Amino acid sequence: MSSSRPLSFLAVAGEASGDRHGSEVLARLGQLEPQASFFGLGMDCMIHQGLELSGDPAVLGVVGLSEAVSGLRRAHELLRR
C-alpha cells in the first residue's frame, strides 16, 4: 500500500466506543502505512494513535432531528477548517 506521497486520513468518532474502534483502525493503518497522518474528531484513544484534532467532537453532539438540523452549521464550519 506504499505510495509516493504520504496518505492522510479523516477519522471521526463522537463517543467512547467509536473512539476505541477508531483507534484500532488508526493503529492498523499506521502499521500498513507508517508515513500516514490522521486528522479529524476523536478522543483519547484516537489521539494516542496520532489523530490530529480538527475540533472538539462534543460540539457536534446532538439528540433528535431539530438539534441535528441546527448542528449542521457547526459541522460545516469544522469541515471548512
C-alpha positions in Angstrom: 0.0 0.0 0.0 3.1 2.2 -0.2 2.7 5.4 -2.3 5.0 8.2 -3.5 3.4 10.7 -1.0 2.1 10.1 2.5 -1.5 9.3 2.8 -3.8 11.5 5.0 -6.9 10.0 6.6 -10.0 11.7 8.0 -11.3 9.9 11.1 -14.4 10.9 13.2 -15.7 9.4 16.5 -18.1 11.2 18.8 -18.4 8.7 21.6 -16.3 6.3 23.6 -16.9 3.1 21.7 -16.3 4.8 18.4 -13.1 6.2 19.7 -11.9 2.7 20.8 -12.8 1.1 17.5 -11.4 4.1 15.5 -8.1 3.8 17.4 -7.8 0.2 16.3 -8.3 1.2 12.7 -5.8 4.0 13.0 -3.3 1.6 14.6 -3.7 -0.9 11.7 -3.4 1.8 9.1 -0.3 3.1 10.8 1.2 -0.4 10.6 0.3 -0.7 6.9 1.4 2.9 6.0 3.8 4.2 8.6 4.0 7.7 7.0 0.2 8.1 7.1 -1.3 11.0 9.0 -4.7 11.2 10.7 -6.9 14.2 11.3 -10.5 14.7 12.5 -12.6 14.4 15.6 -11.9 11.9 18.3 -11.0 11.4 21.9 -8.1 10.0 23.9 -7.7 6.6 22.2 -7.6 8.0 18.7 -5.3 10.9 19.8 -3.0 8.3 21.3 -2.8 6.7 17.8 -1.7 10.0 16.3 -5.0 11.7 15.5 -4.6 15.5 15.0 -7.7 17.1 16.3 -9.6 19.4 13.9 -12.1 20.4 16.6 -14.0 19.2 19.7 -16.4 16.3 19.0 -18.6 17.4 21.8 -19.6 20.4 19.8 -21.4 18.2 17.4 -23.3 16.1 19.9 -27.0 16.2 19.2 -30.2 14.3 20.1 -33.2 14.5 17.8 -33.9 15.8 14.3 -34.2 19.5 15.3 -30.9 19.5 17.0 -29.3 17.6 14.1 -30.5 20.2 11.7 -29.4 23.1 13.8 -26.0 21.4 14.3 -25.3 21.3 10.5 -23.8 24.8 10.6 -21.3 23.8 13.3 -20.4 20.6 11.4 -19.9 22.6 8.2 -17.7 25.1 10.0 -15.5 22.3 11.3 -15.2 20.7 7.8 -14.1 24.0 6.3 -11.0 24.3 8.6 
